[in-house]
Amino acid sequence: MGSTLLYKLSHKPNRASARTSARTSARTSIHKRGLYLGVVPERAARLRGAMPLVLDHDLDVLPESGRRLTVSQLAGHVADIANRLAVAGVRPGGHVVICKAPNFDLWLLATAVERIGAVPVMLSQHLDSEAIAALLARLERPHLVTDGPKLRALTEDAVDLAELTRGVIGVGDAGPGAVALADLDGTVPVRPVLRGLDEPAMITHTSGTTGLPKLVVHTPRTMRSRLRPQLFLLGLMRKRGTVAIHIPFGHSRTFAALSLCLLLGMPALLVKDGTPDAIAGFFAERRPWLIEALPNSFLAWEELADDTRRPFASVKYFSSTFDAIHPRTVRRLLEASAQRAQFFQIYGQSEVGPAVGRPYYRRFAHRMDGRCVGYPLPGSAQVRLVSRDGRRPSQRNPGFIDVRWDGIAKTYHGEQERYDANLHDGWWRTGDVGYRTSFGCLHMLDREFDSIPGVGSNLEIEDILLDALAELTEVVVVPGPGSHAVPVVCTHRDEPLDPDRWRTATAAYPQLAEPVQIPLAELPRTATLKTRRVELSRRLEAGL
């Protein structure tokens, strides 16, 4: 098995050669072998142990560690937590569900679990107790790592953890029924266990916008493959700087992004508080070179383009994955940078990873089409469009978007038939519909199940309305009563929508019903801030 491993832990590189070849070594290792998260901190510490990671929050699992860690300290903490989890009974191949308050603890715990050779299962704390119980049952009695608030919520909702789990490990003051992680003996070292390239290494879950989330199984091979496009892009950059990451800490993308930072020597800012004022202060002080965040986080930060603290002045690169991003957001953030900045958009999903992408520049951002999500990335996926009705896919007749490469997740845990139903001769059906331009750019118009007959692209209408009405913070077009297309709108500071301005902006869309205005805080969202469109439609149907 040694020839297939990313890391040979017995190897101790010469310090001088490590300084000159670290970047090339890390890139080659990731390309040719699997990504084993459990030893990433140890490997990185050998090459650049003093490199800093700065947090904007305190850790529940390490309350005394402060908000600044070196890579060496990080590696030590991961090893210590792994030792404690082994004392609690976690073994190679076992499942460990991690469900607690969202902060950098999630990354530390998951990396420690994988160091033992067990499989971390990342469940968002935003999932309700019924969904968590159903997913625990699907996992066949895993260990559960949680905190006090979540444990109390599960207990109050009568979730039978004694029946559904092998044991509960508590972080912080978890309360009755949990073995406190801090009380376990971490002094006995446990050797890292590196399992096969195609064995489960991590399980995350889908957004659950259409029901109970699916458990997505990642392997060392699939996680390594997903780094290839970013490795190529980073290889084109002459200089690198501090990377700010504001993505849910339990999402697979966070593990990929931080692995790149650690192995390629880019100091990281790990951001929990995404409110505009907190972001302005943190970035003004720390001056990131690259920011990776969710599209809706960038949307919320638009207002900071005029902030006197100039929090984005130092940013050379903005990077956004998950959903397509609104053109207005891209323009405003590029204008807020004092650099010759680029906004790089990557389109993908949990099961697929990064599929296509493209950069936007300030000079040309005014021409941006929000439906254009980009071109296939070097080392990344093949993309095809499949007709839905026998006619060639086009803007007026969009087709299914299919993806094929070695970065596609291995399976849905406990739902192999559901996973197989999405595969067509090796091609993964994303569930999105779109078309290609004559220049080869992929345009994603809508999720298939979000399409409204006679409306065209909901997402395109939303982009146009956000451009036309600066007072809007969000607009979502969903089916309402009678299957009419209902625009649900949110405004800055929840100020009333001007009906005359709305009528002018929507004159070209007579198919839209009257708008429904709600506070932004009441918009139902997933852990990655996607609007839960099905839930929003249900609320409209119910008259809520």
TORGUTOR-819256 format. One record per residue (C-alpha): residue in three letters; chain; x, y, z. Coordinates in pm, 1 decimal. Layout:
N
ALA A X Y Z
...
This chain:
544
MET A 0.0 0.0 0.0
GLY A 296.0 233.4 60.7
SER A 337.6 314.2 -308.0
THR A -11.2 462.5 -322.9
LEU A 10.9 688.4 -19.6
LEU A 34.9 1065.8 -28.2
TYR A 258.6 1081.1 275.6
LYS A 542.7 858.2 390.7
LEU A 560.2 948.5 755.5
SER A 901.7 792.9 805.9
HIS A 1058.4 1034.1 553.9
LYS A 1238.7 1331.0 710.7
PRO A 1343.0 1576.6 438.6
ASN A 1657.8 1784.1 462.5
ARG A 1562.8 2132.7 585.1
ALA A 1740.7 2316.3 304.9
SER A 1589.7 2101.6 33.6
ALA A 1250.3 2134.3 198.3
ARG A 1265.9 2511.6 163.7
THR A 1354.7 2496.4 -205.4
SER A 1129.2 2211.0 -314.7
ALA A 832.4 2220.0 -78.0
ARG A 595.3 2375.0 -327.5
THR A 684.3 2131.6 -606.1
SER A 678.2 1833.3 -369.8
ALA A 334.2 1913.4 -233.9
ARG A 191.0 1967.3 -580.9
THR A 340.3 1643.0 -716.0
SER A 222.1 1442.0 -416.7
ILE A -133.4 1564.6 -446.9
HIS A -139.1 1501.7 -820.3
LYS A -14.1 1144.6 -814.5
ARG A -159.0 1003.6 -495.9
GLY A -451.9 1040.7 -261.0
LEU A -523.8 1321.5 -18.4
TYR A -512.6 1193.2 340.9
LEU A -643.8 1475.6 554.7
GLY A -535.6 1317.5 882.6
VAL A -166.7 1374.6 812.0
VAL A -187.5 1701.7 617.4
PRO A -104.4 1912.3 928.7
GLU A 195.5 1691.2 1015.5
ARG A 329.4 1703.5 661.2
ALA A 283.7 2080.1 642.8
ALA A 449.4 2131.8 982.8
ARG A 768.1 1964.8 856.4
LEU A 790.9 2215.8 574.0
ARG A 662.8 2539.1 730.3
GLY A 584.0 2487.7 1098.5
ALA A 589.3 2857.6 1185.0
MET A 330.3 2961.8 926.1
PRO A 32.5 3126.9 1101.5
LEU A -338.3 3058.4 1092.1
VAL A -553.2 3333.3 1241.8
LEU A -912.6 3285.8 1357.8
ASP A -1183.4 3541.1 1430.3
HIS A -1330.3 3317.3 1703.3
ASP A -1240.2 3099.6 1999.8
LEU A -1240.4 2721.2 1980.7
ASP A -1471.3 2506.3 2192.5
VAL A -1238.8 2207.9 2175.2
LEU A -928.8 2414.0 2268.0
PRO A -1055.4 2712.2 2469.2
GLU A -706.1 2809.2 2588.6
SER A -535.6 2800.4 2248.8
GLY A -625.2 3154.7 2147.3
ARG A -695.3 3284.8 1798.9
ARG A -352.9 3243.9 1642.8
LEU A -200.4 2903.5 1572.2
THR A 115.7 2800.6 1395.5
VAL A 105.6 2498.4 1166.4
SER A 320.1 2308.1 1417.7
GLN A 70.1 2382.1 1693.1
LEU A -212.8 2278.1 1464.1
ALA A -46.0 1943.1 1395.3
GLY A 6.5 1886.8 1766.1
HIS A -357.0 1961.0 1846.6
VAL A -482.4 1724.2 1575.2
ALA A -260.5 1444.0 1706.4
ASP A -373.3 1507.8 2065.1
ILE A -742.6 1501.7 1974.1
ALA A -688.9 1182.7 1773.9
ASN A -527.4 1018.7 2077.0
ARG A -824.9 1113.7 2294.4
LEU A -1078.9 988.7 2039.8
ALA A -897.3 654.0 2026.4
VAL A -932.8 625.2 2405.6
ALA A -1308.2 687.3 2358.6
GLY A -1327.2 381.1 2133.4
VAL A -1299.7 529.4 1784.3
ARG A -1138.7 272.4 1555.0
PRO A -1024.8 255.6 1189.5
GLY A -1316.6 220.3 951.1
GLY A -1575.6 335.8 1204.5
HIS A -1810.9 629.2 1150.4
VAL A -1788.1 936.9 1372.4
VAL A -2067.6 1192.5 1332.1
ILE A -1956.4 1547.4 1410.7
CYS A -2248.5 1780.6 1475.5
LYS A -2190.2 2092.7 1681.7
ALA A -2174.7 2470.5 1668.1
PRO A -2004.0 2579.1 1345.2
ASN A -1647.4 2689.2 1400.2
PHE A -1295.1 2566.9 1323.8
ASP A -1347.3 2284.9 1576.4
LEU A -1521.3 2096.6 1295.5
TRP A -1203.9 2087.5 1086.5
LEU A -986.5 1986.9 1383.3
LEU A -1220.3 1708.2 1492.3
ALA A -1269.2 1567.6 1142.4
THR A -896.1 1571.4 1068.7
ALA A -827.0 1394.4 1400.0
VAL A -1090.6 1130.4 1322.8
GLU A -933.9 1061.9 984.5
ARG A -587.8 1040.6 1142.6
ILE A -714.3 733.8 1329.4
GLY A -842.6 586.0 1002.5
ALA A -1207.2 639.1 1095.8
VAL A -1457.5 821.8 874.3
PRO A -1579.0 1166.2 987.5
VAL A -1942.6 1234.6 900.8
MET A -2011.3 1607.7 894.4
LEU A -2370.9 1694.7 984.5
SER A -2475.6 2058.2 1005.1
GLN A -2612.3 2168.8 1340.1
HIS A -2891.2 2338.7 1143.9
LEU A -3044.7 2000.9 1061.7
ASP A -3349.5 1931.5 1275.2
SER A -3354.7 1643.4 1521.7
GLU A -3573.6 1427.1 1299.0
ALA A -3326.5 1451.5 1010.0
ILE A -3027.8 1383.4 1236.9
ALA A -3198.2 1077.7 1384.0
ALA A -3272.2 943.8 1034.9
LEU A -2911.3 994.6 924.5
LEU A -2772.0 836.6 1243.4
ALA A -2989.6 531.1 1175.2
ARG A -2854.1 511.5 820.9
LEU A -2497.6 507.9 959.0
GLU A -2554.2 205.6 1185.9
ARG A -2453.6 325.9 1532.3
PRO A -2165.9 569.4 1479.7
HIS A -1994.1 762.2 1755.2
LEU A -2138.0 1113.2 1795.1
VAL A -1923.7 1418.0 1874.6
THR A -2138.1 1712.8 1977.9
ASP A -2172.8 2004.1 2217.8
GLY A -2413.9 2097.5 2494.5
PRO A -2675.1 2293.4 2296.7
LYS A -2708.4 2030.2 2026.0
LEU A -2711.2 1741.3 2273.4
ARG A -2985.4 1908.9 2475.6
ALA A -3189.8 1971.7 2159.3
LEU A -3162.1 1606.3 2056.4
THR A -3253.9 1490.7 2407.5
GLU A -3552.5 1724.6 2430.0
ASP A -3675.6 1593.3 2094.1
ALA A -3658.9 1238.1 2228.4
VAL A -3384.7 1116.2 1992.8
ASP A -3271.6 779.8 2134.8
LEU A -2894.0 831.0 2120.8
ALA A -2828.6 516.9 2327.6
GLU A -2991.1 313.6 2051.5
LEU A -2861.3 512.0 1752.5
THR A -2494.8 561.3 1856.5
ARG A -2204.0 370.2 2009.3
GLY A -2141.8 661.6 2241.6
VAL A -2153.9 1039.7 2270.3
ILE A -1832.5 1241.2 2302.7
GLY A -1886.1 1592.8 2434.4
VAL A -1697.2 1908.2 2337.1
GLY A -1699.7 2177.4 2603.3
ASP A -1976.4 2148.0 2859.9
ALA A -2185.2 1886.8 2679.5
GLY A -2368.2 1776.3 2991.8
PRO A -2515.9 1439.1 3097.1
GLY A -2491.5 1145.9 2860.7
ALA A -2159.5 1245.6 2705.6
VAL A -1798.9 1152.4 2771.3
ALA A -1604.9 1479.2 2785.3
LEU A -1329.5 1491.0 2524.0
ALA A -1119.9 1709.4 2755.8
ASP A -1123.0 1438.9 3027.3
LEU A -982.5 1167.0 2802.0
ASP A -611.8 1082.1 2815.5
GLY A -430.9 1214.8 2510.2
THR A -79.0 1118.6 2616.3
VAL A -65.6 778.5 2445.4
PRO A 22.3 840.4 2079.1
VAL A -175.8 665.8 1807.0
ARG A -3.8 600.8 1476.4
PRO A -180.5 747.4 1172.8
VAL A -381.6 496.6 971.7
LEU A -395.0 554.9 595.9
ARG A -658.6 342.2 429.4
GLY A -696.8 257.1 59.8
LEU A -730.5 521.3 -210.3
ASP A -1090.0 424.0 -279.1
GLU A -1201.1 361.7 79.1
PRO A -1438.6 612.6 242.3
ALA A -1241.4 897.7 397.9
MET A -1511.4 1155.8 472.3
ILE A -1886.7 1188.3 447.0
THR A -2061.8 1520.5 401.4
HIS A -2425.1 1582.5 317.2
THR A -2614.3 1758.8 42.1
SER A -2803.3 2078.8 107.8
GLY A -3135.1 1903.1 161.0
THR A -3326.9 2159.7 -43.7
THR A -3561.8 1883.4 -165.6
GLY A -3592.4 1666.8 146.5
LEU A -3369.2 1453.5 370.3
PRO A -3003.1 1523.9 282.5
LYS A -2802.1 1255.4 105.6
LEU A -2476.2 1135.5 263.1
VAL A -2198.6 1196.6 10.3
VAL A -1897.0 964.1 40.0
HIS A -1553.9 1107.6 -45.3
THR A -1232.7 903.5 -80.4
PRO A -862.8 997.1 -80.2
ARG A -868.7 964.7 -459.2
THR A -1173.7 1185.9 -518.4
MET A -1052.2 1451.1 -273.3
ARG A -709.5 1458.9 -437.3
SER A -860.1 1487.5 -784.1
ARG A -1061.4 1791.5 -682.4
LEU A -743.2 1983.0 -601.9
ARG A -603.8 1959.9 -955.1
PRO A -780.3 2267.3 -1100.7
GLN A -678.4 2490.0 -809.3
LEU A -322.6 2356.4 -816.8
PHE A -301.5 2452.5 -1181.9
LEU A -438.9 2801.2 -1120.7
LEU A -217.4 2863.4 -817.8
GLY A 80.3 2748.0 -1022.9
LEU A 20.9 3040.3 -1260.9
MET A 55.2 3296.1 -980.9
ARG A 397.8 3448.6 -928.3
LYS A 325.0 3564.4 -576.5
ARG A 100.1 3431.2 -304.3
GLY A -32.8 3580.7 14.6
THR A -280.2 3534.1 296.3
VAL A -599.7 3345.5 212.9
ALA A -926.4 3425.2 392.3
ILE A -1175.2 3136.1 401.8
HIS A -1540.0 3191.7 487.8
ILE A -1716.3 2865.6 402.6
PRO A -1904.1 2633.9 640.9
PHE A -1628.0 2460.1 836.0
GLY A -1782.9 2116.8 788.0
HIS A -1812.4 2142.7 409.7
SER A -1581.3 1937.8 185.9
ARG A -1469.7 2256.9 10.6
THR A -1321.9 2391.8 336.7
PHE A -1104.5 2082.2 373.7
ALA A -980.6 2121.0 15.7
ALA A -910.0 2493.5 52.7
LEU A -718.7 2458.2 379.4
SER A -520.0 2160.5 246.9
LEU A -397.3 2383.5 -35.1
CYS A -304.9 2658.6 211.1
LEU A -112.2 2421.8 435.9
LEU A 71.8 2228.8 166.6
LEU A 154.2 2526.2 -56.5
GLY A 249.8 2771.6 216.7
MET A -30.0 3029.0 223.0
PRO A -118.7 3172.5 566.2
ALA A -491.8 3144.6 634.7
LEU A -760.5 3355.8 797.0
LEU A -1044.4 3132.6 918.4
VAL A -1359.6 3338.0 935.3
LYS A -1672.9 3246.5 1129.4
ASP A -1854.3 3580.3 1165.0
GLY A -1967.4 3683.7 817.9
THR A -2166.9 3991.6 919.1
PRO A -2053.5 4293.1 716.5
ASP A -1928.3 4497.8 1011.2
ALA A -1724.1 4207.1 1151.9
ILE A -1580.7 4130.8 808.8
ALA A -1485.2 4496.0 752.8
GLY A -1290.2 4512.5 1078.3
PHE A -1119.6 4174.3 1042.6
PHE A -1013.2 4221.7 680.3
ALA A -905.6 4583.5 735.3
GLU A -669.7 4459.0 1006.8
ARG A -546.3 4138.9 837.2
ARG A -547.0 4246.2 469.8
PRO A -612.1 3920.5 280.4
TRP A -468.7 3857.3 -65.3
LEU A -735.7 3604.7 -166.1
ILE A -1086.7 3555.6 -29.1
GLU A -1291.6 3242.0 -79.9
ALA A -1651.6 3267.5 31.0
LEU A -2005.8 3167.7 -57.4
PRO A -2190.9 3366.0 -326.0
ASN A -2448.1 3488.3 -76.5
SER A -2173.6 3598.7 162.3
PHE A -2023.3 3813.8 -111.3
LEU A -2372.2 3946.2 -182.9
ALA A -2406.8 4051.4 180.8
TRP A -2065.6 4222.8 167.7
GLU A -2150.7 4444.5 -129.4
GLU A -2225.5 4733.5 102.6
LEU A -1862.1 4727.1 221.7
ALA A -1748.9 4852.1 -119.3
ASP A -1812.9 5204.5 16.5
ASP A -1681.0 5139.1 368.6
THR A -1409.1 5385.7 472.2
ARG A -1203.7 5099.0 620.7
ARG A -1158.3 4960.5 267.2
PRO A -1159.7 4595.2 374.9
PHE A -1109.3 4465.6 19.2
ALA A -831.7 4705.3 -86.0
SER A -562.2 4436.1 -58.0
VAL A -754.3 4161.8 -237.1
LYS A -601.3 4035.6 -559.5
TYR A -837.0 3739.4 -602.2
PHE A -1197.2 3672.9 -503.3
SER A -1309.2 3311.8 -539.5
SER A -1662.4 3176.1 -521.7
THR A -1793.6 2823.5 -565.4
PHE A -2129.5 2645.4 -518.5
ASP A -2378.6 2873.0 -698.8
ALA A -2348.7 3120.6 -982.1
ILE A -2297.4 3472.2 -850.1
HIS A -2487.1 3791.4 -931.3
PRO A -2304.8 4029.9 -1171.9
ARG A -2374.0 4330.3 -949.2
THR A -2185.9 4162.8 -665.6
VAL A -1882.7 4090.9 -883.1
ARG A -1865.5 4448.7 -1012.5
ARG A -1890.6 4610.9 -672.0
LEU A -1626.7 4393.0 -508.9
LEU A -1380.0 4433.0 -794.0
GLU A -1425.2 4809.1 -771.6
ALA A -1353.2 4791.5 -397.0
SER A -1004.7 4645.6 -451.0
ALA A -699.0 4868.1 -496.9
GLN A -530.5 4584.9 -690.5
ARG A -573.7 4462.7 -1047.7
ALA A -816.3 4215.0 -901.7
GLN A -986.2 3910.3 -1049.4
PHE A -1309.8 3746.4 -943.0
PHE A -1292.9 3374.1 -1012.0
GLN A -1621.3 3187.1 -1025.1
ILE A -1627.1 2807.3 -1007.8
TYR A -1938.8 2601.7 -1073.5
GLY A -1981.1 2263.4 -907.2
GLN A -2170.3 2071.7 -641.3
SER A -2103.3 1848.3 -341.4
GLU A -2104.5 1527.8 -544.5
VAL A -1892.1 1665.6 -829.3
GLY A -1650.5 1920.8 -689.6
PRO A -1529.4 2198.6 -923.2
ALA A -1650.5 2141.7 -1279.7
VAL A -1608.3 2464.9 -1476.1
GLY A -1497.7 2817.7 -1398.8
ARG A -1387.0 3152.0 -1531.9
PRO A -1228.9 3478.9 -1415.5
TYR A -1383.4 3823.9 -1433.5
TYR A -1186.2 4147.7 -1446.1
ARG A -1289.7 4499.2 -1348.8
ARG A -1247.0 4628.4 -1701.6
PHE A -1496.7 4379.6 -1847.7
ALA A -1723.5 4313.3 -1548.5
HIS A -1997.2 4540.5 -1685.6
ARG A -2049.9 4285.0 -1964.3
MET A -2084.9 3991.8 -1726.8
ASP A -2367.7 3746.2 -1787.9
GLY A -2464.2 3590.4 -1456.2
ARG A -2569.2 3267.1 -1625.7
CYS A -2222.5 3213.8 -1774.1
VAL A -2046.0 2985.0 -1526.0
GLY A -1735.7 2919.4 -1732.8
TYR A -1525.1 2668.1 -1917.4
PRO A -1375.6 2328.3 -1823.3
LEU A -1075.0 2378.7 -1596.8
PRO A -733.1 2223.3 -1665.7
GLY A -715.9 1885.4 -1494.9
SER A -1085.4 1900.3 -1416.6
ALA A -1408.4 1749.3 -1539.4
GLN A -1554.2 1683.7 -1880.9
VAL A -1893.4 1847.9 -1923.7
ARG A -2166.7 1763.4 -2172.3
LEU A -2522.5 1875.4 -2241.5
VAL A -2794.3 1616.6 -2301.0
SER A -3119.8 1696.1 -2477.3
ARG A -3439.4 1667.7 -2275.9
ASP A -3667.2 1634.1 -2578.0
GLY A -3456.2 1513.1 -2871.3
ARG A -3375.7 1864.5 -2990.8
ARG A -3028.1 2014.5 -2962.3
PRO A -2977.9 2200.2 -2631.2
SER A -2988.5 2576.4 -2672.1
GLN A -3076.2 2888.7 -2476.6
ARG A -3444.1 2840.4 -2557.8
ASN A -3429.2 2465.2 -2508.8
PRO A -3175.1 2397.1 -2232.1
GLY A -3038.9 2047.4 -2177.3
PHE A -2922.9 1845.3 -1878.1
ILE A -2571.8 1929.3 -1753.7
ASP A -2365.9 1610.1 -1709.0
VAL A -2013.8 1579.0 -1564.6
ARG A -1751.9 1303.2 -1579.2
TRP A -1413.7 1273.8 -1403.7
ASP A -1237.1 1103.9 -1112.5
GLY A -1341.6 1371.9 -864.2
ILE A -1704.0 1257.1 -846.9
ALA A -1799.4 1126.5 -502.2
LYS A -1790.7 748.3 -465.6
THR A -2150.3 691.6 -354.9
TYR A -2437.5 800.6 -132.7
HIS A -2396.9 608.2 190.9
GLY A -2687.0 367.2 229.4
GLU A -2845.5 477.4 -99.4
GLN A -2645.9 312.1 -375.2
GLU A -2949.8 280.7 -603.0
ARG A -3018.4 652.1 -571.3
TYR A -2655.9 725.9 -659.1
ASP A -2658.4 486.5 -955.8
ALA A -2975.6 649.7 -1088.9
ASN A -2774.2 968.6 -1140.6
LEU A -2505.9 796.5 -1350.5
HIS A -2547.1 754.4 -1725.8
ASP A -2258.7 562.9 -1885.9
GLY A -2019.5 717.6 -1635.8
TRP A -2165.2 1068.3 -1663.8
TRP A -2308.0 1230.9 -1350.6
ARG A -2633.3 1422.5 -1395.6
THR A -2605.1 1740.5 -1189.8
GLY A -2976.4 1825.2 -1188.1
ASP A -2906.3 2162.1 -1351.6
VAL A -3011.7 2264.3 -1701.9
GLY A -2828.0 2493.4 -1940.5
TYR A -2659.2 2535.0 -2277.5
ARG A -2324.3 2618.3 -2436.7
THR A -2249.7 2933.7 -2631.6
SER A -2072.2 2925.8 -2967.2
PHE A -1750.9 3003.8 -2775.2
GLY A -1794.9 2699.0 -2551.5
CYS A -1898.8 2878.4 -2231.6
LEU A -2140.0 2680.5 -2016.2
HIS A -2452.9 2870.8 -1915.5
MET A -2645.6 2730.9 -1620.6
LEU A -3006.6 2850.3 -1631.1
ASP A -3184.1 2674.1 -1345.1
ARG A -3211.6 2365.0 -1132.5
GLU A -3440.9 2128.7 -1322.7
PHE A -3695.0 2106.6 -1041.9
ASP A -3694.9 2487.2 -995.3
SER A -3801.9 2560.9 -1353.5
ILE A -4137.4 2736.2 -1394.0
PRO A -4319.4 2683.9 -1725.8
GLY A -4338.2 3000.9 -1934.5
VAL A -4087.2 3192.6 -1724.1
GLY A -3750.9 3118.5 -1884.4
SER A -3461.9 3128.7 -1638.5
ASN A -3556.8 3223.9 -1283.1
LEU A -3191.9 3293.2 -1205.6
GLU A -3149.4 3522.4 -1504.5
ILE A -3453.1 3727.9 -1399.5
GLU A -3311.0 3752.3 -1048.4
ASP A -2976.7 3880.2 -1183.4
ILE A -3149.3 4147.0 -1393.4
LEU A -3370.1 4267.3 -1107.9
LEU A -3076.9 4289.9 -866.2
ASP A -2893.4 4499.6 -1123.9
ALA A -3191.6 4728.5 -1177.7
LEU A -3284.1 4781.1 -812.4
ALA A -2991.8 4867.6 -586.6
GLU A -3219.9 4858.4 -281.2
LEU A -3261.9 4481.4 -313.4
THR A -3041.9 4251.1 -107.0
GLU A -3201.8 3940.1 -255.3
VAL A -3476.7 3835.3 -493.4
VAL A -3588.4 3475.3 -545.5
VAL A -3843.4 3370.0 -807.5
VAL A -4032.0 3055.0 -703.4
PRO A -4362.4 2886.3 -785.8
GLY A -4642.7 3016.4 -566.7
PRO A -5016.8 2949.1 -545.7
GLY A -5151.9 2831.9 -879.8
SER A -4794.1 2771.1 -1000.6
HIS A -4753.1 3143.5 -1069.2
ALA A -4398.0 3280.5 -1061.7
VAL A -4376.5 3477.7 -736.3
PRO A -4076.3 3705.6 -672.1
VAL A -3984.2 3704.8 -303.4
VAL A -3778.9 4015.9 -229.8
CYS A -3561.2 4142.4 55.1
THR A -3433.1 4498.2 84.9
HIS A -3153.7 4680.3 268.4
ARG A -3258.5 4739.8 628.7
ASP A -3597.4 4586.4 536.1
GLU A -3714.5 4918.7 394.2
PRO A -4048.2 4905.6 203.2
LEU A -4020.4 4827.3 -166.0
ASP A -4106.5 5120.8 -394.4
PRO A -4394.8 4987.6 -610.8
ASP A -4328.1 5229.7 -898.1
ARG A -3962.0 5131.7 -923.0
TRP A -4061.6 4766.2 -908.4
ARG A -4315.1 4802.5 -1189.4
THR A -4058.7 4977.5 -1409.2
ALA A -3793.1 4711.4 -1346.0
THR A -4031.6 4421.4 -1414.9
ALA A -4212.1 4566.7 -1716.2
ALA A -4047.7 4305.9 -1942.1
TYR A -4169.6 4018.9 -1722.2
PRO A -4550.1 4018.3 -1723.2
GLN A -4541.4 3651.7 -1615.4
LEU A -4431.6 3756.3 -1265.5
ALA A -4690.6 3778.9 -989.5
GLU A -4694.7 4064.1 -739.1
PRO A -4381.8 4060.6 -518.1
VAL A -4384.4 3928.3 -164.4
GLN A -4145.7 4117.0 63.0
ILE A -3993.7 3947.1 368.7
PRO A -3697.8 4028.7 596.7
LEU A -3373.5 3873.9 477.4
ALA A -3342.0 3690.9 809.9
GLU A -3664.6 3500.8 734.7
LEU A -3545.8 3364.5 400.7
PRO A -3509.8 2985.4 447.4
ARG A -3152.6 2883.9 371.9
THR A -2921.3 2586.0 381.6
ALA A -2590.0 2572.2 570.6
THR A -2418.8 2704.6 255.0
LEU A -2667.7 2994.1 237.9
LYS A -2854.0 2861.8 -64.3
THR A -3219.3 2960.9 -62.5
ARG A -3438.8 2660.6 10.6
ARG A -3667.0 2727.3 -282.3
VAL A -3893.3 2428.1 -223.9
GLU A -3950.0 2538.3 135.6
LEU A -4012.8 2895.9 23.4
SER A -4274.7 2774.0 -226.5
ARG A -4436.8 2565.4 46.6
ARG A -4465.1 2870.6 270.3
LEU A -4623.3 3072.7 -9.0
GLU A -4871.8 2791.9 -80.1
ALA A -4957.0 2775.4 290.1
GLY A -5000.3 3152.3 310.3
LEU A -4731.1 3189.1 575.5
